[in-house]
Amino acid sequence: MTSATSREPASKDALSSVPEPADGFEVLLITGMSGAGRSQAANSIEDMGWYVVDNMPPKLLVPLVDMMTNSASKIHKLACVIDVRSRSYFDDLAQVLGHLDDLGVRTRVLFLDASDEVLIKRYESVRRPHPLQHGSRLIDGITEERALLANLREHADIVIDTSDLSIHQLSTKLYEGLLGEGATTVAVHIFSFGFKHGVPIDADFVADVRFLPNPFWVPSLRELTGMDKPVSDYVLSSDGASEFLDAYEKALAVAIEGYAKEDKHFVTIAVGCTGGQHRSVAMSEALAKRLRARGLQVTVSARELAKRQH
């Protein structure tokens, strides 16, 4: 079989020329042994923000990259699952990857593997035939597939053996391989709300900042919000505000680090005051600034302000 990762330049007449792709565009090929966890890997990679396409013939990669880089799409990460059912396309893969390299597109190959014993147990548990079994023994299909993919495995950029990994452990390995380790793999969303409008049910943490003085009772601040500097200065300079933020930031840092180890990569923090207009908004922004300084990805929204705008 032709090496699928040899990165040979494509012939001029093999593929039509395409415009230069957008800077930073990446292509990740997800492949490996059937039953080794490609579907679970695709789900985790999709959660990281990649656009995932399952079982796509390699020759369609170039026009898809062309379409995505020449449209208004903000997606710059494309992941394609290629399994043994696409074996007739493997010879095309080397040529396609070489063409993408010529265009400056970063390409990587992720190969998932597992021992024959584990693969047999997994197939027996789901009671499905191997795609290459052809009515014979299960081990025959696994052996044929392993031989078919040997060259691709050898040239893969990332190889993960899932024999002893749970779904969550596999996800953690993928985050480490593609994003890095620790808390920085956790995306944090902070939103402010008003208790009188209902306590959110989708938050991992709920903070109550009604212990701070309410700007609502200051005539010059009443019609402003926590996004306005006078209100923000008033709230953050209040007794207890800095002390609360110091302690809460430290507690969250410990929890987020633990979440990363336990394959929880999305955390929602709600900060509430009475009406969700002043204190909670200012404190949410201040908390987000502190967590960003720790290298975390943080987004912020204001539930009640959004309602008022609409």
C-alpha positions as CSV (number, residue, x, y, z in Angstrom):
1,M,0.0,0.0,0.0
2,T,1.2,3.5,-0.8
3,S,2.2,5.4,2.4
4,A,-0.7,7.6,3.3
5,T,1.5,10.1,5.1
6,S,4.4,10.4,2.7
7,R,3.3,14.0,1.8
8,E,4.3,13.6,-1.9
9,P,3.4,16.6,-4.1
10,A,0.3,16.0,-6.1
11,S,0.5,15.9,-9.9
12,K,-0.9,18.9,-11.7
13,D,-3.5,16.9,-13.5
14,A,-4.6,14.8,-10.6
15,L,-6.3,17.5,-8.6
16,S,-7.6,20.9,-9.7
17,S,-5.7,23.8,-8.2
18,V,-7.4,25.6,-5.3
19,P,-6.9,29.0,-3.7
20,E,-4.6,29.4,-0.8
21,P,-6.4,28.3,2.4
22,A,-6.9,30.6,5.3
23,D,-4.0,31.0,7.7
24,G,-4.1,28.5,10.6
25,F,-6.4,26.0,8.8
26,E,-5.8,22.5,10.2
27,V,-6.9,19.0,9.0
28,L,-6.9,16.0,11.4
29,L,-7.4,12.5,10.1
30,I,-8.9,10.1,12.6
31,T,-8.3,6.5,11.7
32,G,-7.2,3.2,13.3
33,M,-8.6,-0.2,14.1
34,S,-12.3,-0.8,14.0
35,G,-13.5,-1.0,17.6
36,A,-10.5,1.0,19.0
37,G,-12.6,4.1,19.7
38,R,-12.8,6.2,16.6
39,S,-16.4,7.3,17.3
40,Q,-15.6,8.3,20.9
41,A,-12.5,10.2,19.7
42,A,-14.6,12.0,17.1
43,N,-17.0,13.1,19.8
44,S,-14.3,14.5,22.0
45,I,-12.5,16.2,19.1
46,E,-15.8,17.8,18.1
47,D,-16.2,19.1,21.6
48,M,-12.8,20.8,21.2
49,G,-14.2,22.9,18.3
50,W,-13.3,20.8,15.3
51,Y,-15.7,20.3,12.4
52,V,-16.0,16.5,12.2
53,V,-16.9,14.5,9.1
54,D,-17.4,10.8,9.4
55,N,-16.2,8.3,6.7
56,M,-15.4,10.8,4.0
57,P,-13.4,9.6,0.9
58,P,-10.0,11.4,1.0
59,K,-10.4,12.9,-2.5
60,L,-13.2,15.1,-1.1
61,L,-10.8,16.7,1.4
62,V,-9.4,19.2,-1.1
63,P,-12.8,20.6,-2.3
64,L,-14.1,20.6,1.3
65,V,-11.1,22.6,2.5
66,D,-11.5,24.9,-0.5
67,M,-15.2,25.5,0.4
68,M,-14.5,26.1,4.0
69,T,-11.6,28.5,3.4
70,N,-13.3,30.5,0.7
71,S,-16.6,31.0,2.5
72,A,-17.7,33.1,5.5
73,S,-17.2,30.1,7.7
74,K,-15.1,30.7,10.9
75,I,-14.2,27.0,11.1
76,H,-10.5,26.5,10.7
77,K,-10.2,23.0,12.1
78,L,-11.5,20.0,10.0
79,A,-11.4,16.5,11.4
80,C,-12.2,13.5,9.1
81,V,-12.9,10.0,10.3
82,I,-11.5,7.4,7.8
83,D,-12.1,3.8,8.5
84,V,-11.4,0.5,6.8
85,R,-14.6,0.8,4.7
86,S,-12.6,3.5,2.8
87,R,-9.7,1.1,2.1
88,S,-10.0,1.6,-1.7
89,Y,-9.3,5.3,-1.1
90,F,-6.0,4.9,0.8
91,D,-3.9,5.3,-2.3
92,D,-5.6,8.6,-2.9
93,L,-4.8,9.7,0.6
94,A,-1.0,10.2,0.1
95,Q,-1.7,12.4,-3.0
96,V,-4.3,14.4,-1.3
97,L,-2.2,15.1,1.8
98,G,0.7,16.1,-0.4
99,H,-1.5,18.6,-2.1
100,L,-2.7,20.0,1.2
101,D,0.9,20.3,2.3
102,D,1.7,22.3,-0.9
103,L,-1.1,24.7,0.1
104,G,0.3,25.2,3.6
105,V,-2.5,23.3,5.3
106,R,-1.3,21.7,8.5
107,T,-2.3,18.0,8.5
108,R,-2.0,15.4,11.2
109,V,-3.0,11.7,11.5
110,L,-4.4,10.3,14.7
111,F,-4.3,6.5,14.8
112,L,-6.3,4.6,17.5
113,D,-5.2,1.0,18.2
114,A,-6.1,-1.8,20.7
115,S,-4.9,-5.3,21.2
116,D,-6.6,-8.2,19.4
117,E,-8.0,-9.6,22.6
118,V,-9.6,-6.3,23.5
119,L,-11.1,-5.7,20.0
120,I,-12.6,-9.2,20.1
121,K,-14.3,-8.5,23.5
122,R,-15.6,-5.2,22.3
123,Y,-17.1,-6.7,19.1
124,E,-18.6,-9.6,21.1
125,S,-20.2,-7.1,23.5
126,V,-22.0,-5.2,20.8
127,R,-22.7,-8.3,18.8
128,R,-21.8,-6.8,15.4
129,P,-19.6,-8.3,12.7
130,H,-16.2,-6.8,11.8
131,P,-16.4,-4.9,8.5
132,L,-13.7,-7.2,7.0
133,Q,-15.0,-10.4,8.6
134,H,-16.7,-11.6,5.4
135,G,-18.6,-14.4,7.1
136,S,-15.4,-15.9,8.5
137,R,-13.8,-15.7,12.0
138,L,-13.7,-12.3,13.8
139,I,-9.9,-12.6,14.3
140,D,-9.5,-13.0,10.5
141,G,-11.1,-9.6,9.9
142,I,-9.0,-8.0,12.6
143,T,-5.8,-9.5,11.2
144,E,-6.6,-8.3,7.7
145,E,-7.4,-4.8,8.9
146,R,-4.2,-4.6,10.9
147,A,-2.1,-5.5,7.9
148,L,-4.0,-3.0,5.8
149,L,-3.4,-0.2,8.2
150,A,0.2,-1.1,9.2
151,N,1.8,1.6,7.0
152,L,-0.6,4.3,8.1
153,R,0.0,3.5,11.7
154,E,3.8,3.7,11.2
155,H,3.5,7.2,9.8
156,A,0.8,8.6,12.1
157,D,1.5,11.7,14.1
158,I,-0.4,10.6,17.2
159,V,-0.9,6.9,18.2
160,I,-3.1,6.0,21.1
161,D,-3.6,2.5,22.4
162,T,-7.1,2.3,23.9
163,S,-6.8,-1.2,25.3
164,D,-6.8,-0.1,28.9
165,L,-8.5,3.2,28.5
166,S,-12.1,4.2,29.5
167,I,-14.0,6.6,27.4
168,H,-13.1,9.4,29.7
169,Q,-9.4,8.4,29.8
170,L,-9.3,8.4,26.0
171,S,-10.8,11.9,25.9
172,T,-8.2,13.1,28.4
173,K,-5.4,11.6,26.2
174,L,-6.9,13.4,23.2
175,Y,-7.1,16.8,25.0
176,E,-3.4,16.3,26.1
177,G,-2.4,15.4,22.5
178,L,-4.2,18.2,20.8
179,L,-4.6,21.0,23.4
180,G,-2.1,20.4,26.2
181,E,-2.6,19.4,29.8
182,G,-4.3,20.7,32.9
183,A,-6.7,23.5,33.5
184,T,-6.1,25.4,30.3
185,T,-8.1,22.7,28.4
186,V,-11.2,23.7,30.3
187,A,-13.5,26.3,28.8
188,V,-15.2,28.5,31.4
189,H,-18.4,30.4,30.9
190,I,-19.5,33.0,33.5
191,F,-22.9,34.6,33.5
192,S,-24.6,37.0,35.8
193,F,-28.3,36.6,36.8
194,G,-30.9,38.0,39.2
195,F,-32.2,35.8,42.0
196,K,-35.7,37.4,41.7
197,H,-35.9,36.1,38.1
198,G,-35.0,32.5,39.0
199,V,-32.0,30.5,40.0
200,P,-30.2,28.9,37.0
201,I,-30.4,25.1,36.8
202,D,-27.5,24.7,34.3
203,A,-24.6,26.1,36.4
204,D,-21.8,24.1,38.0
205,F,-21.2,26.8,40.5
206,V,-23.6,29.5,41.8
207,A,-22.2,32.5,43.7
208,D,-24.4,35.0,45.6
209,V,-23.0,38.5,45.8
210,R,-26.0,40.1,47.5
211,F,-23.8,40.7,50.5
212,L,-22.3,43.7,48.6
213,P,-24.0,47.2,48.7
214,N,-26.6,47.6,46.0
215,P,-25.9,50.4,43.4
216,F,-29.6,50.4,42.7
217,W,-30.1,52.6,45.8
218,V,-27.6,55.2,44.5
219,P,-29.6,57.5,42.3
220,S,-26.8,58.3,39.9
221,L,-26.1,54.6,39.4
222,R,-29.6,53.1,39.3
223,E,-30.1,53.4,35.5
224,L,-26.6,52.1,34.7
225,T,-25.4,48.5,34.8
226,G,-22.3,46.6,36.0
227,M,-20.8,47.1,32.5
228,D,-20.5,50.8,33.2
229,K,-17.3,52.0,35.0
230,P,-19.0,54.0,37.8
231,V,-21.0,50.9,38.8
232,S,-18.0,48.6,38.5
233,D,-15.8,50.9,40.6
234,Y,-18.6,51.2,43.2
235,V,-19.0,47.4,43.5
236,L,-15.4,46.3,43.3
237,S,-14.3,48.9,45.9
238,S,-17.0,47.8,48.4
239,D,-15.9,46.1,51.6
240,G,-15.5,42.3,51.0
241,A,-15.5,42.4,47.2
242,S,-11.8,41.9,46.7
243,E,-11.6,39.3,49.6
244,F,-14.5,37.4,48.0
245,L,-12.8,37.4,44.6
246,D,-9.5,36.3,46.0
247,A,-11.0,33.3,47.8
248,Y,-13.4,32.3,45.0
249,E,-10.7,32.5,42.4
250,K,-8.5,30.1,44.4
251,A,-11.4,27.7,45.0
252,L,-12.3,27.6,41.3
253,A,-8.7,27.1,40.3
254,V,-8.5,24.0,42.4
255,A,-11.9,22.7,41.1
256,I,-11.1,23.4,37.4
257,E,-7.7,21.6,37.7
258,G,-9.6,18.6,39.0
259,Y,-12.2,18.8,36.3
260,A,-9.5,18.7,33.7
261,K,-8.1,15.4,35.1
262,E,-11.6,14.0,35.2
263,D,-12.4,14.8,31.6
264,K,-14.8,17.7,32.3
265,H,-13.7,20.4,30.0
266,F,-16.7,22.8,30.2
267,V,-17.5,24.7,33.4
268,T,-20.4,27.1,33.9
269,I,-20.3,29.6,36.8
270,A,-23.3,31.7,37.7
271,V,-23.0,34.9,39.7
272,G,-26.2,36.3,41.1
273,C,-27.5,39.4,42.8
274,T,-31.1,40.7,43.3
275,G,-31.9,41.9,39.9
276,G,-28.9,40.8,37.8
277,Q,-28.2,44.4,36.7
278,H,-25.3,45.7,38.8
279,R,-23.4,43.7,41.3
280,S,-23.5,40.3,39.6
281,V,-22.5,41.9,36.3
282,A,-19.5,43.7,37.7
283,M,-18.3,40.7,39.7
284,S,-18.7,38.4,36.7
285,E,-16.4,40.6,34.6
286,A,-13.9,40.9,37.4
287,L,-13.8,37.1,38.0
288,A,-13.4,36.5,34.3
289,K,-10.4,38.8,34.2
290,R,-8.7,36.9,37.0
291,L,-9.3,33.5,35.5
292,R,-8.1,34.6,32.1
293,A,-4.9,35.7,33.8
294,R,-4.5,32.1,34.8
295,G,-4.5,31.1,31.1
296,L,-8.1,29.9,31.0
297,Q,-10.5,30.3,28.1
298,V,-13.3,32.4,29.6
299,T,-16.5,33.8,28.1
300,V,-19.0,36.1,29.9
301,S,-22.7,36.9,29.4
302,A,-25.4,38.7,31.4
303,R,-28.7,36.9,31.5
304,E,-30.9,39.8,32.6
305,L,-29.1,42.4,30.5
306,A,-29.7,40.2,27.4
307,K,-33.4,40.0,28.2
308,R,-33.6,43.7,28.7
309,Q,-31.9,44.4,25.3
310,H,-34.4,42.1,23.6
